[in-house]
């Protein structure tokens, strides 16, 4: 596991085709692109995270709780 420091986050909504029971179906997802640096500041990384709608609501609630405690 590696520790990364996130410098910038871009979030958007996209439609994505996924396979369900041998058929393609289109679903909406939240896509997060994070630009991060390793803890030594040597190398930038771009991370692409894709969340289904169920996980998005839980993540948003956790972010709100974290922001309120700062």
PQR file of N, CA, C, O and H, with PARSE charges and radii, in Angstrom:
ATOM      1  N   UNK A   1       0.847  -1.158   0.000 -0.4000 1.5000
ATOM      2  CA  UNK A   1       0.000   0.000   0.000 -0.0000 2.0000
ATOM      3  C   UNK A   1       0.903   1.234   0.000  0.5500 1.7000
ATOM      4  O   UNK A   1       1.971   1.234   0.610 -0.5500 1.4000
ATOM      5  N   UNK A   2       0.461   2.274  -0.686 -0.4000 1.5000
ATOM      6  CA  UNK A   2       1.243   3.495  -0.809 -0.0000 2.0000
ATOM      7  C   UNK A   2       0.410   4.700  -0.411  0.5500 1.7000
ATOM      8  O   UNK A   2      -0.767   4.788  -0.763 -0.5500 1.4000
ATOM      9  H   UNK A   2      -0.407   2.273  -1.182  0.4000 1.0000
ATOM     10  N   UNK A   3       1.006   5.617   0.313 -0.4000 1.5000
ATOM     11  CA  UNK A   3       0.314   6.829   0.739 -0.0000 2.0000
ATOM     12  C   UNK A   3       0.441   7.891  -0.343  0.5500 1.7000
ATOM     13  O   UNK A   3       1.542   8.188  -0.807 -0.5500 1.4000
ATOM     14  H   UNK A   3       1.961   5.545   0.599  0.4000 1.0000
ATOM     15  N   UNK A   4      -0.701   8.464  -0.746 -0.4000 1.5000
ATOM     16  CA  UNK A   4      -0.717   9.521  -1.757 -0.0000 2.0000
ATOM     17  C   UNK A   4      -1.391  10.757  -1.180  0.5500 1.7000
ATOM     18  O   UNK A   4      -2.305  10.655  -0.363 -0.5500 1.4000
ATOM     19  H   UNK A   4      -1.596   8.223  -0.370  0.4000 1.0000
ATOM     20  N   UNK A   5      -0.938  11.906  -1.606 -0.4000 1.5000
ATOM     21  CA  UNK A   5      -1.529  13.176  -1.192 -0.0000 2.0000
ATOM     22  C   UNK A   5      -2.280  13.738  -2.395  0.5500 1.7000
ATOM     23  O   UNK A   5      -1.678  14.035  -3.428 -0.5500 1.4000
ATOM     24  H   UNK A   5      -0.195  11.990  -2.270  0.4000 1.0000
ATOM     25  N   UNK A   6      -3.593  13.882  -2.257 -0.4000 1.5000
ATOM     26  CA  UNK A   6      -4.430  14.343  -3.363 -0.0000 2.0000
ATOM     27  C   UNK A   6      -4.374  15.864  -3.432  0.5500 1.7000
ATOM     28  O   UNK A   6      -4.595  16.552  -2.436 -0.5500 1.4000
ATOM     29  H   UNK A   6      -4.082  13.641  -1.419  0.4000 1.0000
ATOM     30  N   UNK A   7      -4.074  16.378  -4.625 -0.4000 1.5000
ATOM     31  CA  UNK A   7      -3.970  17.817  -4.827 -0.0000 2.0000
ATOM     32  C   UNK A   7      -5.188  18.396  -5.533  0.5500 1.7000
ATOM     33  O   UNK A   7      -5.536  19.556  -5.310 -0.5500 1.4000
ATOM     34  H   UNK A   7      -3.895  15.819  -5.435  0.4000 1.0000
ATOM     35  N   UNK A   8      -5.833  17.616  -6.371 -0.4000 1.5000
ATOM     36  CA  UNK A   8      -6.978  18.121  -7.128 -0.0000 2.0000
ATOM     37  C   UNK A   8      -7.944  16.977  -7.388  0.5500 1.7000
ATOM     38  O   UNK A   8      -7.530  15.847  -7.644 -0.5500 1.4000
ATOM     39  H   UNK A   8      -5.551  16.674  -6.552  0.4000 1.0000
ATOM     40  N   UNK A   9      -9.240  17.282  -7.320 -0.4000 1.5000
ATOM     41  CA  UNK A   9     -10.268  16.280  -7.586 -0.0000 2.0000
ATOM     42  C   UNK A   9     -11.291  16.884  -8.550  0.5500 1.7000
ATOM     43  O   UNK A   9     -11.785  17.992  -8.340 -0.5500 1.4000
ATOM     44  H   UNK A   9      -9.576  18.200  -7.111  0.4000 1.0000
ATOM     45  N   UNK A  10     -11.594  16.139  -9.602 -0.4000 1.5000
ATOM     46  CA  UNK A  10     -12.647  16.509 -10.545 -0.0000 2.0000
ATOM     47  C   UNK A  10     -13.694  15.403 -10.495  0.5500 1.7000
ATOM     48  O   UNK A  10     -13.359  14.220 -10.553 -0.5500 1.4000
ATOM     49  H   UNK A  10     -11.193  15.240  -9.772  0.4000 1.0000
ATOM     50  N   UNK A  11     -14.973  15.796 -10.388 -0.4000 1.5000
ATOM     51  CA  UNK A  11     -16.053  14.814 -10.275 -0.0000 2.0000
ATOM     52  C   UNK A  11     -17.112  15.103 -11.330  0.5500 1.7000
ATOM     53  O   UNK A  11     -17.449  16.260 -11.582 -0.5500 1.4000
ATOM     54  H   UNK A  11     -15.245  16.757 -10.341  0.4000 1.0000
ATOM     55  N   UNK A  12     -17.630  14.050 -11.941 -0.4000 1.5000
ATOM     56  CA  UNK A  12     -18.685  14.200 -12.933 -0.0000 2.0000
ATOM     57  C   UNK A  12     -19.570  12.973 -12.972  0.5500 1.7000
ATOM     58  O   UNK A  12     -19.296  11.974 -12.307 -0.5500 1.4000
ATOM     59  H   UNK A  12     -17.356  13.110 -11.737  0.4000 1.0000
ATOM     60  N   UNK A  13     -20.622  13.053 -13.746 -0.4000 1.5000
ATOM     61  CA  UNK A  13     -21.559  11.946 -13.923 -0.0000 2.0000
ATOM     62  C   UNK A  13     -21.434  11.474 -15.367  0.5500 1.7000
ATOM     63  O   UNK A  13     -21.316  12.281 -16.289 -0.5500 1.4000
ATOM     64  H   UNK A  13     -20.844  13.865 -14.286  0.4000 1.0000
ATOM     65  N   UNK A  14     -21.461  10.158 -15.550 -0.4000 1.5000
ATOM     66  CA  UNK A  14     -21.327   9.586 -16.889 -0.0000 2.0000
ATOM     67  C   UNK A  14     -22.261   8.402 -17.039  0.5500 1.7000
ATOM     68  O   UNK A  14     -22.725   7.828 -16.054 -0.5500 1.4000
ATOM     69  H   UNK A  14     -21.557   9.502 -14.801  0.4000 1.0000
ATOM     70  N   UNK A  15     -22.525   8.049 -18.270 -0.4000 1.5000
ATOM     71  CA  UNK A  15     -23.250   6.815 -18.557 -0.0000 2.0000
ATOM     72  C   UNK A  15     -22.236   5.774 -18.985  0.5500 1.7000
ATOM     73  O   UNK A  15     -21.331   6.057 -19.769 -0.5500 1.4000
ATOM     74  H   UNK A  15     -22.147   8.515 -19.070  0.4000 1.0000
ATOM     75  N   UNK A  16     -22.396   4.560 -18.460 -0.4000 1.5000
ATOM     76  CA  UNK A  16     -21.429   3.506 -18.719 -0.0000 2.0000
ATOM     77  C   UNK A  16     -22.170   2.222 -19.064  0.5500 1.7000
ATOM     78  O   UNK A  16     -23.171   1.883 -18.432 -0.5500 1.4000
ATOM     79  H   UNK A  16     -23.132   4.330 -17.822  0.4000 1.0000
ATOM     80  N   UNK A  17     -21.676   1.516 -20.063 -0.4000 1.5000
ATOM     81  CA  UNK A  17     -22.246   0.216 -20.421 -0.0000 2.0000
ATOM     82  C   UNK A  17     -21.596  -0.856 -19.562  0.5500 1.7000
ATOM     83  O   UNK A  17     -20.372  -0.920 -19.455 -0.5500 1.4000
ATOM     84  H   UNK A  17     -20.864   1.791 -20.576  0.4000 1.0000
ATOM     85  N   UNK A  18     -22.430  -1.704 -18.946 -0.4000 1.5000
ATOM     86  CA  UNK A  18     -21.933  -2.810 -18.138 -0.0000 2.0000
ATOM     87  C   UNK A  18     -22.638  -4.088 -18.553  0.5500 1.7000
ATOM     88  O   UNK A  18     -23.761  -4.058 -19.055 -0.5500 1.4000
ATOM     89  H   UNK A  18     -23.425  -1.652 -19.034  0.4000 1.0000
ATOM     90  N   UNK A  19     -21.963  -5.216 -18.336 -0.4000 1.5000
ATOM     91  CA  UNK A  19     -22.544  -6.514 -18.668 -0.0000 2.0000
ATOM     92  C   UNK A  19     -23.337  -7.043 -17.484  0.5500 1.7000
ATOM     93  O   UNK A  19     -22.830  -7.127 -16.366 -0.5500 1.4000
ATOM     94  H   UNK A  19     -21.051  -5.240 -17.927  0.4000 1.0000
ATOM     95  N   UNK A  20     -24.598  -7.400 -17.749 -0.4000 1.5000
ATOM     96  CA  UNK A  20     -25.466  -8.012 -16.742 -0.0000 2.0000
ATOM     97  C   UNK A  20     -26.127  -9.211 -17.394  0.5500 1.7000
ATOM     98  O   UNK A  20     -26.875  -9.070 -18.362 -0.5500 1.4000
ATOM     99  H   UNK A  20     -25.010  -7.331 -18.657  0.4000 1.0000
ATOM    100  N   UNK A  21     -25.847 -10.404 -16.853 -0.4000 1.5000
ATOM    101  CA  UNK A  21     -26.431 -11.633 -17.404 -0.0000 2.0000
ATOM    102  C   UNK A  21     -26.234 -11.734 -18.910  0.5500 1.7000
ATOM    103  O   UNK A  21     -27.194 -11.961 -19.646 -0.5500 1.4000
ATOM    104  H   UNK A  21     -25.240 -10.519 -16.066  0.4000 1.0000
ATOM    105  N   UNK A  22     -25.007 -11.568 -19.371 -0.4000 1.5000
ATOM    106  CA  UNK A  22     -24.623 -11.696 -20.786 -0.0000 2.0000
ATOM    107  C   UNK A  22     -25.253 -10.653 -21.703  0.5500 1.7000
ATOM    108  O   UNK A  22     -25.260 -10.833 -22.921 -0.5500 1.4000
ATOM    109  H   UNK A  22     -24.227 -11.383 -18.773  0.4000 1.0000
ATOM    110  N   UNK A  23     -25.777  -9.577 -21.148 -0.4000 1.5000
ATOM    111  CA  UNK A  23     -26.317  -8.490 -21.960 -0.0000 2.0000
ATOM    112  C   UNK A  23     -25.726  -7.176 -21.476  0.5500 1.7000
ATOM    113  O   UNK A  23     -25.421  -7.017 -20.294 -0.5500 1.4000
ATOM    114  H   UNK A  23     -25.771  -9.430 -20.158  0.4000 1.0000
ATOM    115  N   UNK A  24     -25.567  -6.238 -22.399 -0.4000 1.5000
ATOM    116  CA  UNK A  24     -25.089  -4.908 -22.030 -0.0000 2.0000
ATOM    117  C   UNK A  24     -26.256  -4.039 -21.593  0.5500 1.7000
ATOM    118  O   UNK A  24     -27.320  -4.049 -22.212 -0.5500 1.4000
ATOM    119  H   UNK A  24     -25.815  -6.366 -23.359  0.4000 1.0000
ATOM    120  N   UNK A  25     -26.048  -3.301 -20.538 -0.4000 1.5000
ATOM    121  CA  UNK A  25     -27.034  -2.348 -20.082 -0.0000 2.0000
ATOM    122  C   UNK A  25     -26.312  -1.048 -19.748  0.5500 1.7000
ATOM    123  O   UNK A  25     -25.140  -1.062 -19.372 -0.5500 1.4000
ATOM    124  H   UNK A  25     -25.183  -3.293 -20.035  0.4000 1.0000
ATOM    125  N   UNK A  26     -27.002   0.054 -19.885 -0.4000 1.5000
ATOM    126  CA  UNK A  26     -26.407   1.359 -19.611 -0.0000 2.0000
ATOM    127  C   UNK A  26     -26.834   1.823 -18.230  0.5500 1.7000
ATOM    128  O   UNK A  26     -28.010   1.744 -17.876 -0.5500 1.4000
ATOM    129  H   UNK A  26     -27.954   0.064 -20.190  0.4000 1.0000
ATOM    130  N   UNK A  27     -25.881   2.306 -17.456 -0.4000 1.5000
ATOM    131  CA  UNK A  27     -26.175   2.809 -16.122 -0.0000 2.0000
ATOM    132  C   UNK A  27     -25.428   4.120 -15.907  0.5500 1.7000
ATOM    133  O   UNK A  27     -24.432   4.394 -16.577 -0.5500 1.4000
ATOM    134  H   UNK A  27     -24.926   2.370 -17.744  0.4000 1.0000
ATOM    135  N   UNK A  28     -25.914   4.919 -14.977 -0.4000 1.5000
ATOM    136  CA  UNK A  28     -25.235   6.179 -14.641 -0.0000 2.0000
ATOM    137  C   UNK A  28     -24.284   5.922 -13.487  0.5500 1.7000
ATOM    138  O   UNK A  28     -24.609   5.204 -12.541 -0.5500 1.4000
ATOM    139  H   UNK A  28     -26.723   4.696 -14.433  0.4000 1.0000
ATOM    140  N   UNK A  29     -23.113   6.516 -13.578 -0.4000 1.5000
ATOM    141  CA  UNK A  29     -22.095   6.370 -12.541 -0.0000 2.0000
ATOM    142  C   UNK A  29     -21.498   7.737 -12.239  0.5500 1.7000
ATOM    143  O   UNK A  29     -21.622   8.672 -13.030 -0.5500 1.4000
ATOM    144  H   UNK A  29     -22.849   7.099 -14.346  0.4000 1.0000
ATOM    145  N   UNK A  30     -20.855   7.840 -11.096 -0.4000 1.5000
ATOM    146  CA  UNK A  30     -20.096   9.028 -10.743 -0.0000 2.0000
ATOM    147  C   UNK A  30     -18.624   8.700 -10.961  0.5500 1.7000
ATOM    148  O   UNK A  30     -18.121   7.683 -10.483 -0.5500 1.4000
ATOM    149  H   UNK A  30     -20.754   7.080 -10.453  0.4000 1.0000
ATOM    150  N   UNK A  31     -17.949   9.573 -11.688 -0.4000 1.5000
ATOM    151  CA  UNK A  31     -16.533   9.370 -11.994 -0.0000 2.0000
ATOM    152  C   UNK A  31     -15.733  10.454 -11.282  0.5500 1.7000
ATOM    153  O   UNK A  31     -16.039  11.642 -11.381 -0.5500 1.4000
ATOM    154  H   UNK A  31     -18.358  10.398 -12.076  0.4000 1.0000
ATOM    155  N   UNK A  32     -14.710  10.021 -10.569 -0.4000 1.5000
ATOM    156  CA  UNK A  32     -13.846  10.950  -9.841 -0.0000 2.0000
ATOM    157  C   UNK A  32     -12.422  10.794 -10.377  0.5500 1.7000
ATOM    158  O   UNK A  32     -11.879   9.690 -10.420 -0.5500 1.4000
ATOM    159  H   UNK A  32     -14.462   9.055 -10.488  0.4000 1.0000
ATOM    160  N   UNK A  33     -11.834  11.908 -10.781 -0.4000 1.5000
ATOM    161  CA  UNK A  33     -10.434  11.895 -11.203 -0.0000 2.0000
ATOM    162  C   UNK A  33      -9.641  12.670 -10.162  0.5500 1.7000
ATOM    163  O   UNK A  33      -9.918  13.842  -9.906 -0.5500 1.4000
ATOM    164  H   UNK A  33     -12.274  12.805 -10.746  0.4000 1.0000
ATOM    165  N   UNK A  34      -8.667  12.022  -9.570 -0.4000 1.5000
ATOM    166  CA  UNK A  34      -7.856  12.660  -8.538 -0.0000 2.0000
ATOM    167  C   UNK A  34      -6.417  12.734  -9.020  0.5500 1.7000
ATOM    168  O   UNK A  34      -5.852  11.746  -9.490 -0.5500 1.4000
ATOM    169  H   UNK A  34      -8.442  11.070  -9.777  0.4000 1.0000
ATOM    170  N   UNK A  35      -5.831  13.921  -8.896 -0.4000 1.5000
ATOM    171  CA  UNK A  35      -4.412  14.091  -9.170 -0.0000 2.0000
ATOM    172  C   UNK A  35      -3.698  14.042  -7.827  0.5500 1.7000
ATOM    173  O   UNK A  35      -4.001  14.827  -6.928 -0.5500 1.4000
ATOM    174  H   UNK A  35      -6.290  14.724  -8.515  0.4000 1.0000
ATOM    175  N   UNK A  36      -2.760  13.127  -7.691 -0.4000 1.5000
ATOM    176  CA  UNK A  36      -2.100  12.907  -6.406 -0.0000 2.0000
ATOM    177  C   UNK A  36      -0.590  12.814  -6.596  0.5500 1.7000
ATOM    178  O   UNK A  36      -0.091  12.572  -7.695 -0.5500 1.4000
ATOM    179  H   UNK A  36      -2.514  12.490  -8.421  0.4000 1.0000
ATOM    180  N   UNK A  37       0.114  13.014  -5.494 -0.4000 1.5000
ATOM    181  CA  UNK A  37       1.572  12.918  -5.456 -0.0000 2.0000
ATOM    182  C   UNK A  37       1.941  11.945  -4.354  0.5500 1.7000
ATOM    183  O   UNK A  37       1.266  11.880  -3.327 -0.5500 1.4000
ATOM    184  H   UNK A  37      -0.291  13.211  -4.601  0.4000 1.0000
ATOM    185  N   UNK A  38       3.016  11.181  -4.563 -0.4000 1.5000
ATOM    186  CA  UNK A  38       3.451  10.326  -3.466 -0.0000 2.0000
ATOM    187  C   UNK A  38       3.980  11.183  -2.326  0.5500 1.7000
ATOM    188  O   UNK A  38       4.248  12.369  -2.517 -0.5500 1.4000
ATOM    189  H   UNK A  38       3.565  11.234  -5.397  0.4000 1.0000
ATOM    190  N   UNK A  39       4.130  10.610  -1.169 -0.4000 1.5000
ATOM    191  CA  UNK A  39       4.448  11.423   0.012 -0.0000 2.0000
ATOM    192  C   UNK A  39       5.817  12.071  -0.046  0.5500 1.7000
ATOM    193  O   UNK A  39       6.117  12.957   0.754 -0.5500 1.4000
ATOM    194  H   UNK A  39       3.912   9.647  -1.013  0.4000 1.0000
ATOM    195  N   UNK A  40       6.656  11.641  -0.985 -0.4000 1.5000
ATOM    196  CA  UNK A  40       7.969  12.261  -1.154 -0.0000 2.0000
ATOM    197  C   UNK A  40       7.943  13.357  -2.214  0.5500 1.7000
ATOM    198  O   UNK A  40       8.959  14.011  -2.453 -0.5500 1.4000
ATOM    199  H   UNK A  40       6.412  10.921  -1.636  0.4000 1.0000
ATOM    200  N   UNK A  41       6.784  13.565  -2.853 -0.4000 1.5000
ATOM    201  CA  UNK A  41       6.635  14.616  -3.859 -0.0000 2.0000
ATOM    202  C   UNK A  41       7.366  14.343  -5.153  0.5500 1.7000
ATOM    203  O   UNK A  41       7.670  15.270  -5.903 -0.5500 1.4000
ATOM    204  H   UNK A  41       5.959  13.034  -2.659  0.4000 1.0000
ATOM    205  N   UNK A  42       7.649  13.091  -5.422 -0.4000 1.5000
ATOM    206  CA  UNK A  42       8.447  12.765  -6.604 -0.0000 2.0000
ATOM    207  C   UNK A  42       7.634  12.547  -7.872  0.5500 1.7000
ATOM    208  O   UNK A  42       8.078  12.908  -8.962 -0.5500 1.4000
ATOM    209  H   UNK A  42       7.401  12.338  -4.813  0.4000 1.0000
ATOM    210  N   UNK A  43       6.473  11.972  -7.743 -0.4000 1.5000
ATOM    211  CA  UNK A  43       5.769  11.539  -8.950 -0.0000 2.0000
ATOM    212  C   UNK A  43       4.280  11.818  -8.842  0.5500 1.7000
ATOM    213  O   UNK A  43       3.637  11.409  -7.875 -0.5500 1.4000
ATOM    214  H   UNK A  43       6.113  11.679  -6.858  0.4000 1.0000
ATOM    215  N   UNK A  44       3.725  12.519  -9.839 -0.4000 1.5000
ATOM    216  CA  UNK A  44       2.277  12.728  -9.901 -0.0000 2.0000
ATOM    217  C   UNK A  44       1.603  11.476 -10.440  0.5500 1.7000
ATOM    218  O   UNK A  44       2.147  10.760 -11.280 -0.5500 1.4000
ATOM    219  H   UNK A  44       4.247  12.852 -10.624  0.4000 1.0000
ATOM    220  N   UNK A  45       0.405  11.238  -9.931 -0.4000 1.5000
ATOM    221  CA  UNK A  45      -0.406  10.112 -10.396 -0.0000 2.0000
ATOM    222  C   UNK A  45      -1.808  10.614 -10.664  0.5500 1.7000
ATOM    223  O   UNK A  45      -2.277  11.540 -10.002 -0.5500 1.4000
ATOM    224  H   UNK A  45      -0.037  11.820  -9.249  0.4000 1.0000
ATOM    225  N   UNK A  46      -2.477  10.013 -11.625 -0.4000 1.5000
ATOM    226  CA  UNK A  46      -3.888  10.299 -11.872 -0.0000 2.0000
ATOM    227  C   UNK A  46      -4.661   9.034 -11.552  0.5500 1.7000
ATOM    228  O   UNK A  46      -4.373   7.964 -12.089 -0.5500 1.4000
ATOM    229  H   UNK A  46      -2.096   9.260 -12.162  0.4000 1.0000
ATOM    230  N   UNK A  47      -5.640   9.161 -10.679 -0.4000 1.5000
ATOM    231  CA  UNK A  47      -6.474   8.039 -10.288 -0.0000 2.0000
ATOM    232  C   UNK A  47      -7.877   8.269 -10.833  0.5500 1.7000
ATOM    233  O   UNK A  47      -8.426   9.363 -10.709 -0.5500 1.4000
ATOM    234  H   UNK A  47      -5.874  10.030 -10.243  0.4000 1.0000
ATOM    235  N   UNK A  48      -8.446   7.247 -11.428 -0.4000 1.5000
ATOM    236  CA  UNK A  48      -9.824   7.309 -11.908 -0.0000 2.0000
ATOM    237  C   UNK A  48     -10.641   6.340 -11.056  0.5500 1.7000
ATOM    238  O   UNK A  48     -10.382   5.137 -11.040 -0.5500 1.4000
ATOM    239  H   UNK A  48      -7.999   6.358 -11.529  0.4000 1.0000
ATOM    240  N   UNK A  49     -11.627   6.883 -10.352 -0.4000 1.5000
ATOM    241  CA  UNK A  49     -12.495   6.084  -9.491 -0.0000 2.0000
ATOM    242  C   UNK A  49     -13.914   6.160 -10.041  0.5500 1.7000
ATOM    243  O   UNK A  49     -14.396   7.243 -10.373 -0.5500 1.4000
ATOM    244  H   UNK A  49     -11.837   7.861 -10.365  0.4000 1.0000
ATOM    245  N   UNK A  50     -14.578   5.023 -10.135 -0.4000 1.5000
ATOM    246  CA  UNK A  50     -15.945   4.962 -10.660 -0.0000 2.0000
ATOM    247  C   UNK A  50     -16.836   4.365  -9.583  0.5500 1.7000
ATOM    248  O   UNK A  50     -16.559   3.289  -9.052 -0.5500 1.4000
ATOM    249  H   UNK A  50     -14.187   4.143  -9.865  0.4000 1.0000
ATOM    250  N   UNK A  51     -17.930   5.093  -9.265 -0.4000 1.5000
ATOM    251  CA  UNK A  51     -18.856   4.674  -8.223 -0.0000 2.0000
ATOM    252  C   UNK A  51     -20.234   4.458  -8.824  0.5500 1.7000
ATOM    253  O   UNK A  51     -20.712   5.269  -9.618 -0.5500 1.4000
ATOM    254  H   UNK A  51     -18.155   5.967  -9.697  0.4000 1.0000
ATOM    255  N   UNK A  52     -20.871   3.353  -8.436 -0.4000 1.5000
ATOM    256  CA  UNK A  52     -22.278   3.166  -8.767 -0.0000 2.0000
ATOM    257  C   UNK A  52     -23.109   4.094  -7.898  0.5500 1.7000
ATOM    258  O   UNK A  52     -22.603   4.638  -6.917 -0.5500 1.4000
ATOM    259  H   UNK A  52     -20.482   2.694  -7.791  0.4000 1.0000
ATOM    260  N   UNK A  53     -24.363   4.279  -8.240 -0.4000 1.5000
ATOM    261  CA  UNK A  53     -25.191   5.234  -7.515 -0.0000 2.0000
ATOM    262  C   UNK A  53     -25.364   4.879  -6.042  0.5500 1.7000
ATOM    263  O   UNK A  53     -25.438   5.785  -5.211 -0.5500 1.4000
ATOM    264  H   UNK A  53     -24.774   3.837  -9.037  0.4000 1.0000
ATOM    265  N   UNK A  54     -25.432   3.602  -5.687 -0.4000 1.5000
ATOM    266  CA  UNK A  54     -25.590   3.220  -4.281 -0.0000 2.0000
ATOM    267  C   UNK A  54     -24.381   3.665  -3.456  0.5500 1.7000
ATOM    268  O   UNK A  54     -24.543   4.228  -2.374 -0.5500 1.4000
ATOM    269  H   UNK A  54     -25.372   2.866  -6.362  0.4000 1.0000
ATOM    270  N   UNK A  55     -23.193   3.420  -3.952 -0.4000 1.5000
ATOM    271  CA  UNK A  55     -21.985   3.811  -3.245 -0.0000 2.0000
ATOM    272  C   UNK A  55     -21.790   5.310  -3.199  0.5500 1.7000
ATOM    273  O   UNK A  55     -21.153   5.825  -2.281 -0.5500 1.4000
ATOM    274  H   UNK A  55     -23.061   2.962  -4.831  0.4000 1.0000
ATOM    275  N   UNK A  56     -22.326   6.013  -4.173 -0.4000 1.5000
ATOM    276  CA  UNK A  56     -22.163   7.462  -4.239 -0.0000 2.0000
ATOM    277  C   UNK A  56     -22.863   8.161  -3.084  0.5500 1.7000
ATOM    278  O   UNK A  56     -22.304   9.082  -2.489 -0.5500 1.4000
ATOM    279  H   UNK A  56     -22.844   5.595  -4.919  0.4000 1.0000
ATOM    280  N   UNK A  57     -24.064   7.740  -2.766 -0.4000 1.5000
ATOM    281  CA  UNK A  57     -24.803   8.375  -1.663 -0.0000 2.0000
ATOM    282  C   UNK A  57     -24.084   8.169  -0.330  0.5500 1.7000
ATOM    283  O   UNK A  57     -23.983   9.097   0.472 -0.5500 1.4000
ATOM    284  H   UNK A  57     -24.518   6.991  -3.250  0.4000 1.0000
ATOM    285  N   UNK A  58     -23.586   6.960  -0.094 -0.4000 1.5000
ATOM    286  CA  UNK A  58     -22.870   6.672   1.150 -0.0000 2.0000
ATOM    287  C   UNK A  58     -21.572   7.472   1.225  0.5500 1.7000
ATOM    288  O   UNK A  58     -21.215   7.980   2.288 -0.5500 1.4000
ATOM    289  H   UNK A  58     -23.668   6.206  -0.746  0.4000 1.0000
ATOM    290  N   UNK A  59     -20.876   7.582   0.113 -0.4000 1.5000
ATOM    291  CA  UNK A  59     -19.620   8.351   0.083 -0.0000 2.0000
ATOM    292  C   UNK A  59     -19.894   9.827   0.330  0.5500 1.7000
ATOM    293  O   UNK A  59     -19.154  10.474   1.071 -0.5500 1.4000
ATOM    294  H   UNK A  59     -21.167   7.169  -0.750  0.4000 1.0000
ATOM    295  N   UNK A  60     -20.935  10.366  -0.271 -0.4000 1.5000
ATOM    296  CA  UNK A  60     -21.282  11.778  -0.080 -0.0000 2.0000
ATOM    297  C   UNK A  60     -21.617  12.056   1.386  0.5500 1.7000
ATOM    298  O   UNK A  60     -21.204  13.079   1.932 -0.5500 1.4000
ATOM    299  H   UNK A  60     -21.537   9.841  -0.872  0.4000 1.0000
ATOM    300  N   UNK A  61     -22.349  11.167   2.013 -0.4000 1.5000
ATOM    301  CA  UNK A  61     -22.694  11.343   3.427 -0.0000 2.0000
ATOM    302  C   UNK A  61     -21.435  11.330   4.293  0.5500 1.7000
ATOM    303  O   UNK A  61     -21.315  12.128   5.222 -0.5500 1.4000
ATOM    304  H   UNK A  61     -22.685  10.336   1.570  0.4000 1.0000
ATOM    305  N   UNK A  62     -20.502  10.431   3.997 -0.4000 1.5000
ATOM    306  CA  UNK A  62     -19.257  10.363   4.767 -0.0000 2.0000
ATOM    307  C   UNK A  62     -18.426  11.631   4.577  0.5500 1.7000
ATOM    308  O   UNK A  62     -17.817  12.122   5.528 -0.5500 1.4000
ATOM    309  H   UNK A  62     -20.599   9.782   3.243  0.4000 1.0000
ATOM    310  N   UNK A  63     -18.400  12.162   3.353 -0.4000 1.5000
ATOM    311  CA  UNK A  63     -17.656  13.413   3.097 -0.0000 2.0000
ATOM    312  C   UNK A  63     -18.283  14.588   3.845  0.5500 1.7000
ATOM    313  O   UNK A  63     -17.570  15.446   4.366 -0.5500 1.4000
ATOM    314  H   UNK A  63     -18.895  11.763   2.581  0.4000 1.0000
ATOM    315  N   UNK A  64     -19.607  14.628   3.899 -0.4000 1.5000
ATOM    316  CA  UNK A  64     -20.287  15.695   4.648 -0.0000 2.0000
ATOM    317  C   UNK A  64     -19.953  15.624   6.134  0.5500 1.7000
ATOM    318  O   UNK A  64     -19.684  16.644   6.769 -0.5500 1.4000
ATOM    319  H   UNK A  64     -20.186  13.931   3.475  0.4000 1.0000
ATOM    320  N   UNK A  65     -19.972  14.418   6.679 -0.4000 1.5000
ATOM    321  CA  UNK A  65     -19.643  14.254   8.100 -0.0000 2.0000
ATOM    322  C   UNK A  65     -18.200  14.674   8.375  0.5500 1.7000
ATOM    323  O   UNK A  65     -17.925  15.324   9.383 -0.5500 1.4000
ATOM    324  H   UNK A  65     -20.191  13.589   6.163  0.4000 1.0000
ATOM    325  N   UNK A  66     -17.293  14.309   7.496 -0.4000 1.5000
ATOM    326  CA  UNK A  66     -15.880  14.669   7.665 -0.0000 2.0000
ATOM    327  C   UNK A  66     -15.691  16.173   7.580  0.5500 1.7000
ATOM    328  O   UNK A  66     -14.941  16.750   8.367 -0.5500 1.4000
ATOM    329  H   UNK A  66     -17.516  13.780   6.677  0.4000 1.0000
ATOM    330  N   UNK A  67     -16.370  16.820   6.621 -0.4000 1.5000
ATOM    331  CA  UNK A  67     -16.252  18.272   6.469 -0.0000 2.0000
ATOM    332  C   UNK A  67     -16.824  19.000   7.679  0.5500 1.7000
ATOM    333  O   UNK A  67     -16.278  20.019   8.102 -0.5500 1.4000
ATOM    334  H   UNK A  67     -16.979  16.351   5.982  0.4000 1.0000
ATOM    335  N   UNK A  68     -17.915  18.490   8.239 -0.4000 1.5000
ATOM    336  CA  UNK A  68     -18.515  19.120   9.414 -0.0000 2.0000
ATOM    337  C   UNK A  68     -17.633  19.032  10.649  0.5500 1.7000
ATOM    338  O   UNK A  68     -17.723  19.874  11.543 -0.5500 1.4000
ATOM    339  H   UNK A  68     -18.358  17.662   7.895  0.4000 1.0000
ATOM    340  N   UNK A  69     -16.788  18.024  10.701 -0.4000 1.5000
ATOM    341  CA  UNK A  69     -15.933  17.848  11.888 -0.0000 2.0000
ATOM    342  C   UNK A  69     -14.630  18.631  11.800  0.5500 1.7000
ATOM    343  O   UNK A  69     -13.877  18.684  12.773 -0.5500 1.4000
ATOM    344  H   UNK A  69     -16.715  17.341   9.975  0.4000 1.0000
ATOM    345  N   UNK A  70     -14.356  19.234  10.661 -0.4000 1.5000
ATOM    346  CA  UNK A  70     -13.109  20.009  10.506 -0.0000 2.0000
ATOM    347  C   UNK A  70     -13.226  21.395  11.119  0.5500 1.7000
ATOM    348  O   UNK A  70     -12.271  22.171  11.075 -0.5500 1.4000
ATOM    349  H   UNK A  70     -14.967  19.190   9.871  0.4000 1.0000
TER
END
